[in-house]
């Protein structure tokens, strides 16, 4: 048995080892303004820089047309000013992720406000056997990403309580849930709201090189579905073989008085919720059968009208509509069963509440859309991509190993800029065109980005829910600091980064599987 005193000193020791790292992350993160302010600054920077670059005649050879050049267009000119003032509204309303995310969230909002998502997660975890509890907690944490706050608000506190009730260290349960919710953020069995969000940004970036390129929300589905099981396995192994032995036996005196009142019974499903889950499950089966009839038969009405294939079909192009339907209908059935949704007003109220939480996102999109549009119209994106591609080719860094460096860069940026949409909106206009020019498809680039963006969520204080995790963890260890929590989560971050990157390499470049339906691995102009 591990000595409790020694076991509790280890995280503190590791905290000391990482103190400089944490101080650096916090310092750099605090230097950055709010993401909305950041995009406003970047937009103004692009405008001013375009004038300077145009004045000095910055240009590159056009890789798409022999003998042609691409010059930076100045937004400080009369024509540029006209583009700015006439483009503000179209840039915003035409920004690909805006409409798709809002439509998807209308359906998710019904399921979330009805209580379906919470009940499904609680039912899964509370019914797990002691032997399988770690697996189920990590898996449920990953699945909870369908509703962004559910995992942080419900899964993490519940996991700590369950581990405590089993005589295990509650911080190990918290760590397992945190690893699934945040470290496995991009993985999921279903296409969720993050998929149209990222694919819309990727599409805008890809169109700097190929104006007709389309990136659908489903393009990473295969890889992210398989990644769900990978992260579940890795998270379970790290919890049981590394983190829990390191923490040792928990001493209740280390927690505050409120932990004595922990009661998992508050998370138990009621009879109405059990009946609601059954009815919602039936609704899901019926919906699945109806959708299958439209896409599985060769004569399915939602297959491609000309080729009869699934690729490029109305089904895939309309996947956001199906996300809405497949959450809204089971959500309503559950809400109707438990008495939360009796009339159409209740459904409308649920959708309205869902939209009311999106105010910050809509403001962010306004400024992000201007940045992306101006970056494109000035040709900065293409010029940067060509110059970057030339550098990569000159040093011979154009093979699949390039993606390991790309994932590391994304993981590092994520330490300071925790928002997935904000980070991708900044980096996609640079990296997507650049990597396309060295031969890789946007779908593959996006999948690699999602690995880097997820794996360092666990060790950055800049992550939006980090304070909530700290508060929950402090209930079980009163003197817990940021360093202790980061030291506890660091093994997950390292193992996820290495294991997921290797899995990506094997999936894409060794086995040669597509990352999603109809997704290409290589880009051919």
ZIPEJO-V892924 format. One record per residue. N is the residue number from 0. RES is the residue in three letters. PHI is phi in degrees with one decimal (none if undefined). NEAR is the number of other ideal C-beta (glycine too) atoms within 8 Angstrom. D_LAST is the distance of its C-alpha to the last C-alpha in Angstrom with 1 decimal. Layout:
[[N,RES,PHI,NEAR,D_LAST] [N,RES,PHI,NEAR,D_LAST]]
This chain:
[[0,UNK,none,3,61.5] [1,UNK,-68.7,8,59.7] [2,UNK,-65.9,7,62.0] [3,UNK,-58.0,9,61.3] [4,UNK,-65.3,6,62.1] [5,UNK,-65.8,9,59.8] [6,UNK,-65.0,13,57.0] [7,UNK,-80.4,13,57.0] [8,UNK,-81.4,8,57.1] [9,UNK,-64.7,9,53.8] [10,UNK,-59.6,12,51.5] [11,UNK,-63.5,10,53.5] [12,UNK,-63.5,8,53.1] [13,UNK,-63.6,12,49.4] [14,UNK,-60.1,14,49.4] [15,UNK,-63.8,8,51.0] [16,UNK,-64.2,7,48.4] [17,UNK,-100.2,12,45.6] [18,UNK,-62.0,9,47.5] [19,UNK,-65.1,6,45.9] [20,UNK,-59.3,7,42.4] [21,UNK,-66.0,12,43.4] [22,UNK,-61.2,8,45.0] [23,UNK,-64.3,8,41.8] [24,UNK,-61.9,13,39.6] [25,UNK,-64.6,10,42.1] [26,UNK,-62.6,8,42.5] [27,UNK,-65.3,10,38.8] [28,UNK,-64.1,13,38.4] [29,UNK,-71.7,6,41.4] [30,UNK,-69.5,5,40.0] [31,UNK,-75.2,8,37.1] [32,UNK,-74.6,6,38.1] [33,UNK,-56.3,5,37.6] [34,UNK,-50.2,10,33.9] [35,UNK,-66.6,10,34.5] [36,UNK,-62.7,8,36.1] [37,UNK,-59.1,13,33.3] [38,UNK,-67.9,16,30.7] [39,UNK,-63.5,9,33.1] [40,UNK,-65.3,9,33.5] [41,UNK,-62.5,10,29.7] [42,UNK,-63.8,12,29.3] [43,UNK,-63.3,8,32.1] [44,UNK,-62.9,8,30.7] [45,UNK,-62.0,14,27.4] [46,UNK,-61.6,13,29.4] [47,UNK,-67.0,9,31.7] [48,UNK,-63.6,9,29.1] [49,UNK,-65.0,17,27.0] [50,UNK,-64.9,13,30.1] [51,UNK,-66.1,8,30.9] [52,UNK,-63.4,12,27.4] [53,UNK,-67.5,14,27.3] [54,UNK,-61.0,7,30.8] [55,UNK,-90.2,6,30.0] [56,UNK,72.7,6,26.9] [57,UNK,-65.9,8,24.3] [58,UNK,-156.3,8,20.9] [59,UNK,-139.2,9,18.0] [60,UNK,-71.6,7,15.8] [61,UNK,-78.0,9,12.7] [62,UNK,-70.5,7,9.8] [63,UNK,-89.6,6,7.8] [64,UNK,-134.7,5,10.9] [65,UNK,-62.9,3,13.3] [66,UNK,85.4,3,16.7] [67,UNK,-91.7,8,16.0] [68,UNK,-125.6,7,17.2] [69,UNK,-116.2,11,17.0] [70,UNK,-107.9,9,20.5] [71,UNK,-73.4,12,22.1] [72,UNK,-93.2,10,23.7] [73,UNK,-87.2,12,27.3] [74,UNK,-86.4,15,28.6] [75,UNK,-92.2,10,32.1] [76,UNK,-94.1,9,32.1] [77,UNK,-62.3,5,33.6] [78,UNK,-65.2,6,30.3] [79,UNK,-64.9,14,29.1] [80,UNK,-62.4,10,32.4] [81,UNK,-62.7,8,31.9] [82,UNK,-64.2,10,28.4] [83,UNK,-63.8,11,30.1] [84,UNK,-72.4,7,33.1] [85,UNK,-87.0,7,31.4] [86,UNK,-98.4,10,28.5] [87,UNK,-56.0,9,30.6] [88,UNK,-71.6,6,31.2] [89,UNK,-59.8,8,27.9] [90,UNK,-59.7,12,26.1] [91,UNK,-71.5,12,28.5] [92,UNK,-69.8,7,28.8] [93,UNK,-92.2,7,25.0] [94,UNK,-68.2,13,24.2] [95,UNK,-52.8,11,22.5] [96,UNK,-70.0,14,24.7] [97,UNK,-60.7,13,27.9] [98,UNK,-65.2,7,28.7] [99,UNK,-64.6,13,27.3] [100,UNK,-67.5,13,29.3] [101,UNK,-64.8,10,32.4] [102,UNK,-64.6,12,32.4] [103,UNK,-61.7,15,32.0] [104,UNK,-70.6,12,34.8] [105,UNK,-60.7,13,37.1] [106,UNK,-71.0,15,37.2] [107,UNK,-62.2,16,37.4] [108,UNK,-61.6,13,40.1] [109,UNK,-63.7,18,42.3] [110,UNK,-64.6,15,42.1] [111,UNK,-71.9,15,42.7] [112,UNK,-68.5,13,45.6] [113,UNK,-72.4,14,47.2] [114,UNK,96.0,13,47.3] [115,UNK,-63.5,15,45.3] [116,UNK,-65.3,13,42.9] [117,UNK,-63.8,10,45.7] [118,UNK,-64.2,13,47.9] [119,UNK,-63.6,9,45.3] [120,UNK,-67.4,15,44.7] [121,UNK,-65.4,13,48.4] [122,UNK,-63.1,12,49.3] [123,UNK,-65.3,12,46.8] [124,UNK,-74.7,16,48.1] [125,UNK,-69.0,11,51.8] [126,UNK,-92.9,5,52.0] [127,UNK,-72.5,11,50.5] [128,UNK,-74.3,5,52.9] [129,UNK,-53.2,6,53.9] [130,UNK,-70.5,4,52.0] [131,UNK,-99.9,8,48.8] [132,UNK,-62.7,13,49.0] [133,UNK,-65.6,11,46.7] [134,UNK,-58.4,10,43.9] [135,UNK,-66.4,11,44.4] [136,UNK,-64.5,17,44.5] [137,UNK,-63.5,18,41.2] [138,UNK,-61.2,12,39.6] [139,UNK,-65.2,14,41.1] [140,UNK,-61.2,20,39.9] [141,UNK,-64.0,15,36.3] [142,UNK,-64.6,13,36.8] [143,UNK,-64.9,15,38.6] [144,UNK,-65.2,16,35.4] [145,UNK,-57.3,12,35.0] [146,UNK,-115.4,11,37.6] [147,UNK,-53.8,6,37.0] [148,UNK,-87.6,6,40.7] [149,UNK,-58.9,14,42.2] [150,UNK,-63.2,17,41.6] [151,UNK,-71.0,12,43.0] [152,UNK,-81.6,9,45.9] [153,UNK,-106.6,13,46.9] [154,UNK,-65.2,18,45.4] [155,UNK,-67.3,17,46.2] [156,UNK,-62.2,10,49.8] [157,UNK,-64.1,13,50.4] [158,UNK,-62.5,15,49.1] [159,UNK,-63.1,17,51.5] [160,UNK,-64.8,14,54.4] [161,UNK,-64.2,14,53.7] [162,UNK,-61.8,15,53.6] [163,UNK,-63.2,14,56.8] [164,UNK,-67.6,8,58.5] [165,UNK,-92.3,8,57.7] [166,UNK,79.2,4,59.3] [167,UNK,-102.3,10,56.0] [168,UNK,-70.3,11,54.8] [169,UNK,-61.7,14,53.4] [170,UNK,-68.1,13,51.0] [171,UNK,-68.7,13,49.4] [172,UNK,-65.6,16,48.9] [173,UNK,-59.9,17,47.5] [174,UNK,-63.6,13,45.1] [175,UNK,-62.6,18,43.9] [176,UNK,-67.8,18,43.2] [177,UNK,-60.4,14,41.6] [178,UNK,-61.2,19,39.3] [179,UNK,-70.9,20,38.2] [180,UNK,-66.7,16,38.0] [181,UNK,-102.3,14,36.3] [182,UNK,-68.4,17,34.9] [183,UNK,-102.3,19,33.3] [184,UNK,-53.9,12,32.2] [185,UNK,-82.6,14,28.7] [186,UNK,-78.6,13,29.8] [187,UNK,-174.9,13,31.3] [188,UNK,-79.6,5,32.0] [189,UNK,-111.5,6,31.1] [190,UNK,-79.4,9,28.4] [191,UNK,-112.0,11,30.1] [192,UNK,-71.1,12,29.8] [193,UNK,-70.0,10,27.8] [194,UNK,-67.0,12,24.8] [195,UNK,-66.9,15,24.2] [196,UNK,-62.0,13,25.1] [197,UNK,-71.5,15,22.4] [198,UNK,-65.3,16,19.7] [199,UNK,-64.6,15,20.3] [200,UNK,-67.3,15,20.0] [201,UNK,-61.4,16,16.8] [202,UNK,-61.4,13,15.3] [203,UNK,-60.7,14,16.5] [204,UNK,-69.4,15,15.1] [205,UNK,-64.4,14,11.5] [206,UNK,-73.2,11,11.8] [207,UNK,-68.3,12,12.4] [208,UNK,-98.8,12,8.7] [209,UNK,-130.6,9,7.6] [210,UNK,-57.1,4,11.1] [211,UNK,-100.3,5,10.9] [212,UNK,-72.5,10,10.2] [213,UNK,-120.5,5,13.6] [214,UNK,-122.7,12,15.4] [215,UNK,-86.9,10,18.7] [216,UNK,-63.1,11,21.9] [217,UNK,-90.0,12,22.0] [218,UNK,-68.3,15,18.9] [219,UNK,-113.1,16,21.1] [220,UNK,-60.5,11,24.2] [221,UNK,-59.3,12,24.5] [222,UNK,-67.8,14,24.3] [223,UNK,-72.3,13,26.6] [224,UNK,-64.8,10,29.0] [225,UNK,-65.2,10,29.4] [226,UNK,-65.3,13,29.7] [227,UNK,-57.3,15,32.6] [228,UNK,-74.0,7,34.7] [229,UNK,-63.4,12,33.6] [230,UNK,-66.1,17,34.7] [231,UNK,-60.6,14,37.8] [232,UNK,-64.0,8,38.7] [233,UNK,-63.7,13,38.0] [234,UNK,-64.1,18,39.8] [235,UNK,-67.2,12,42.8] [236,UNK,-62.6,10,43.1] [237,UNK,-64.4,13,43.0] [238,UNK,-61.9,15,45.5] [239,UNK,-83.5,9,48.0] [240,UNK,-101.9,7,47.7] [241,UNK,-120.1,10,47.1] [242,UNK,-69.0,14,47.7] [243,UNK,-65.1,11,50.8] [244,UNK,-60.9,9,52.7] [245,UNK,-67.1,10,52.0] [246,UNK,-72.5,13,53.4] [247,UNK,74.5,12,56.5] [248,UNK,-81.4,8,59.0] [249,UNK,-81.7,12,59.0] [250,UNK,-105.1,7,62.2] [251,UNK,-55.6,7,62.7] [252,UNK,-68.3,4,64.6] [253,UNK,-76.7,10,61.4] [254,UNK,-90.8,11,60.2] [255,UNK,-83.3,7,61.6] [256,UNK,-65.2,5,64.1] [257,UNK,-66.7,8,61.7] [258,UNK,-68.8,12,60.2] [259,UNK,-68.8,6,63.6] [260,UNK,-96.2,6,62.9] [261,UNK,-55.9,9,59.6] [262,UNK,-145.0,6,59.7] [263,UNK,-70.9,11,56.9] [264,UNK,-62.9,5,58.8] [265,UNK,-66.1,5,57.3] [266,UNK,-97.3,10,53.9] [267,UNK,-66.5,8,55.5] [268,UNK,-73.5,9,54.4] [269,UNK,-82.4,7,57.0] [270,UNK,-61.1,5,58.0] [271,UNK,-64.4,9,56.2] [272,UNK,-66.2,12,53.0] [273,UNK,-63.8,10,53.2] [274,UNK,-66.8,10,53.8] [275,UNK,-63.5,16,51.0] [276,UNK,-63.9,14,48.5] [277,UNK,-63.2,8,49.7] [278,UNK,-66.2,12,49.3] [279,UNK,-65.3,14,45.8] [280,UNK,-62.9,9,44.9] [281,UNK,-63.9,9,46.1] [282,UNK,-62.0,11,44.0] [283,UNK,-63.6,10,40.8] [284,UNK,-63.2,8,41.6] [285,UNK,-64.0,8,42.2] [286,UNK,-61.5,12,38.9] [287,UNK,-62.5,8,37.0] [288,UNK,-65.4,8,38.7] [289,UNK,-64.9,8,37.9] [290,UNK,-64.3,10,34.2] [291,UNK,-61.6,8,34.2] [292,UNK,-65.5,9,35.6] [293,UNK,-89.3,9,32.7] [294,UNK,-128.5,12,29.9] [295,UNK,-75.3,5,31.4] [296,UNK,-63.2,6,32.8] [297,UNK,-61.4,5,30.4] [298,UNK,-96.5,6,31.9] [299,UNK,-55.5,11,31.5] [300,UNK,-70.2,5,31.2] [301,UNK,-102.2,9,28.5] [302,UNK,-78.6,14,26.1] [303,UNK,-59.7,11,23.2] [304,UNK,-64.7,4,25.2] [305,UNK,-98.3,4,23.3] [306,UNK,-92.9,6,22.1] [307,UNK,74.8,7,24.8] [308,UNK,-89.5,8,22.6] [309,UNK,-76.8,10,22.9] [310,UNK,-60.3,9,19.1] [311,UNK,74.3,8,18.4] [312,UNK,-79.0,12,22.2] [313,UNK,-57.6,9,24.6] [314,UNK,-60.5,14,26.0] [315,UNK,-72.7,13,23.0] [316,UNK,-66.8,8,22.2] [317,UNK,-104.4,9,25.9] [318,UNK,-61.0,13,26.4] [319,UNK,-65.0,11,27.9] [320,UNK,-62.6,8,30.5] [321,UNK,-73.7,10,31.4] [322,UNK,-61.2,17,31.7] [323,UNK,-58.5,12,34.2] [324,UNK,-65.2,10,36.1] [325,UNK,-74.0,11,36.3] [326,UNK,-99.5,14,37.8] [327,UNK,-66.7,12,39.9] [328,UNK,-68.1,10,41.8] [329,UNK,-60.9,15,42.9] [330,UNK,-62.2,17,43.6] [331,UNK,-65.6,12,45.8] [332,UNK,-60.3,13,47.5] [333,UNK,-63.9,17,48.3] [334,UNK,-61.5,19,49.5] [335,UNK,-66.5,11,51.7] [336,UNK,-67.9,11,53.2] [337,UNK,-87.3,13,54.1] [338,UNK,89.2,8,55.3] [339,UNK,-87.6,10,52.7] [340,UNK,-131.3,12,51.3] [341,UNK,-103.1,6,54.0] [342,UNK,-132.7,6,52.8] [343,UNK,-63.8,5,49.7] [344,UNK,-62.8,6,50.7] [345,UNK,-66.2,11,50.1] [346,UNK,-66.8,12,46.5] [347,UNK,-61.9,8,45.9] [348,UNK,-62.9,9,47.4] [349,UNK,-62.8,16,45.2] [350,UNK,-67.3,11,42.0] [351,UNK,-65.0,8,43.5] [352,UNK,-62.6,10,44.3] [353,UNK,-61.5,15,40.7] [354,UNK,-70.5,11,39.4] [355,UNK,-65.9,7,42.1] [356,UNK,-83.7,6,40.7] [357,UNK,-98.6,10,37.3] [358,UNK,-57.4,7,38.8] [359,UNK,-62.9,7,37.5] [360,UNK,-63.7,9,34.0] [361,UNK,-64.4,9,33.9] [362,UNK,-63.5,9,35.0] [363,UNK,-59.1,14,32.5] [364,UNK,-61.8,12,29.7] [365,UNK,-56.8,9,31.0] [366,UNK,-74.9,12,30.6] [367,UNK,-63.6,13,27.4] [368,UNK,-63.6,13,25.8] [369,UNK,-65.7,13,27.0] [370,UNK,-60.1,14,25.7] [371,UNK,-63.3,15,22.1] [372,UNK,-65.7,10,22.2] [373,UNK,-69.4,14,23.8] [374,UNK,-61.8,11,21.5] [375,UNK,-77.8,13,18.6] [376,UNK,-69.4,10,20.5] [377,UNK,-78.1,13,21.8] [378,UNK,72.6,11,18.3] [379,UNK,-59.8,13,19.8] [380,UNK,-61.4,13,17.1] [381,UNK,-69.0,12,14.4] [382,UNK,-61.9,13,17.0] [383,UNK,-62.4,11,18.1] [384,UNK,-63.0,15,14.7] [385,UNK,-64.5,14,14.1] [386,UNK,-64.1,9,17.8] [387,UNK,-65.6,10,17.7] [388,UNK,-63.9,13,14.8] [389,UNK,-64.4,8,16.7] [390,UNK,-64.4,8,19.8] [391,UNK,-61.0,12,18.5] [392,UNK,-69.3,9,17.3] [393,UNK,-68.4,6,20.7] [394,UNK,-97.6,6,22.7] [395,UNK,74.3,5,20.7] [396,UNK,-100.4,8,20.0] [397,UNK,-127.5,8,16.6] [398,UNK,-82.8,5,17.9] [399,UNK,-56.0,7,18.9] [400,UNK,-62.1,7,22.0] [401,UNK,-55.7,12,20.0] [402,UNK,-70.2,12,20.4] [403,UNK,-63.9,9,24.1] [404,UNK,-65.6,9,24.2] [405,UNK,-62.4,14,22.0] [406,UNK,-62.8,15,24.4] [407,UNK,-63.3,10,27.4] [408,UNK,-62.3,9,26.2] [409,UNK,-62.5,15,25.7] [410,UNK,-63.3,14,29.1] [411,UNK,-68.2,9,30.8] [412,UNK,-61.0,12,29.5] [413,UNK,-63.1,14,30.8] [414,UNK,-63.6,12,34.3] [415,UNK,-103.0,11,34.6] [416,UNK,-128.3,13,32.5] [417,UNK,-73.9,10,33.3] [418,UNK,-73.8,9,31.7] [419,UNK,-61.8,11,28.5] [420,UNK,-70.4,13,27.2] [421,UNK,-65.4,13,28.3] [422,UNK,-63.8,14,26.8] [423,UNK,-70.0,13,23.4] [424,UNK,-64.7,13,23.5] [425,UNK,-80.9,14,24.2] [426,UNK,-88.6,11,21.9] [427,UNK,-58.9,13,18.7] [428,UNK,-62.2,14,17.8] [429,UNK,-95.7,12,18.0] [430,UNK,-78.3,11,16.8] [431,UNK,-62.9,15,14.0] [432,UNK,-62.1,16,11.8] [433,UNK,-62.0,13,13.3] [434,UNK,-74.7,12,12.6] [435,UNK,-64.9,16,9.0] [436,UNK,-70.1,11,8.8] [437,UNK,-98.8,11,10.8] [438,UNK,110.7,8,8.8] [439,UNK,-112.9,10,10.5] [440,UNK,-77.6,11,10.2] [441,UNK,-56.1,15,12.3] [442,UNK,-61.6,16,14.8] [443,UNK,-69.7,15,15.7] [444,UNK,-62.4,15,16.0] [445,UNK,-63.2,15,18.3] [446,UNK,-61.4,15,20.4] [447,UNK,-66.3,13,21.0] [448,UNK,-58.0,16,22.0] [449,UNK,-64.9,12,24.5] [450,UNK,-67.8,16,26.3] [451,UNK,-62.5,18,27.0] [452,UNK,-67.4,16,27.9] [453,UNK,-85.7,15,30.4] [454,UNK,-70.6,13,32.1] [455,UNK,-98.5,14,33.7] [456,UNK,-56.9,13,35.0] [457,UNK,-74.6,15,38.2] [458,UNK,-122.6,9,39.1] [459,UNK,-115.4,14,38.5] [460,UNK,-66.0,10,41.3] [461,UNK,-79.3,11,38.7] [462,UNK,-64.4,10,37.8] [463,UNK,-59.1,5,39.3] [464,UNK,-99.8,8,41.5] [465,UNK,-62.2,10,42.7] [466,UNK,-62.4,6,46.0] [467,UNK,-65.2,10,46.7] [468,UNK,-63.4,13,46.1] [469,UNK,-59.5,11,48.5] [470,UNK,-63.9,8,51.1] [471,UNK,-67.0,11,51.0] [472,UNK,-65.6,13,51.2] [473,UNK,-66.2,10,54.1] [474,UNK,-66.3,10,56.2] [475,UNK,-103.1,14,56.4] [476,UNK,-148.1,11,56.6] [477,UNK,-60.0,7,58.3] [478,UNK,-93.2,5,57.5] [479,UNK,-66.5,10,53.8] [480,UNK,-115.7,7,51.6] [481,UNK,-59.4,9,47.9] [482,UNK,-60.9,13,48.0] [483,UNK,-64.5,13,49.5] [484,UNK,-66.5,12,47.0] [485,UNK,-65.0,13,44.0] [486,UNK,-62.1,12,45.7] [487,UNK,-68.4,13,46.1] [488,UNK,-88.8,14,42.5] [489,UNK,-57.9,12,41.0] [490,UNK,-57.7,10,41.2] [491,UNK,-62.9,15,39.0] [492,UNK,-60.7,13,36.4] [493,UNK,-65.9,8,36.3] [494,UNK,-65.5,11,36.3] [495,UNK,-63.9,17,33.7] [496,UNK,-61.4,15,31.4] [497,UNK,-70.3,8,31.8] [498,UNK,-65.9,10,32.1] [499,UNK,-70.6,15,29.2] [500,UNK,-64.0,12,26.8] [501,UNK,-63.8,8,28.0] [502,UNK,-60.9,11,27.6] [503,UNK,-61.0,14,24.0] [504,UNK,-61.5,12,23.4] [505,UNK,-66.3,9,25.2] [506,UNK,-62.4,12,23.7] [507,UNK,-84.4,15,20.0] [508,UNK,-103.7,8,20.1] [509,UNK,-96.4,7,23.4] [510,UNK,-78.7,6,23.9] [511,UNK,81.6,6,20.2] [512,UNK,-84.0,8,21.0] [513,UNK,-74.1,10,18.6] [514,UNK,-77.8,14,19.7] [515,UNK,-166.0,13,20.2] [516,UNK,-58.9,11,20.2] [517,UNK,69.3,12,16.9] [518,UNK,-81.7,13,15.2] [519,UNK,-88.9,9,12.4] [520,UNK,-92.2,12,13.1] [521,UNK,-114.0,8,9.9] [522,UNK,-101.7,10,6.5] [523,UNK,-120.0,4,3.8] [524,UNK,-57.5,6,0.0]]
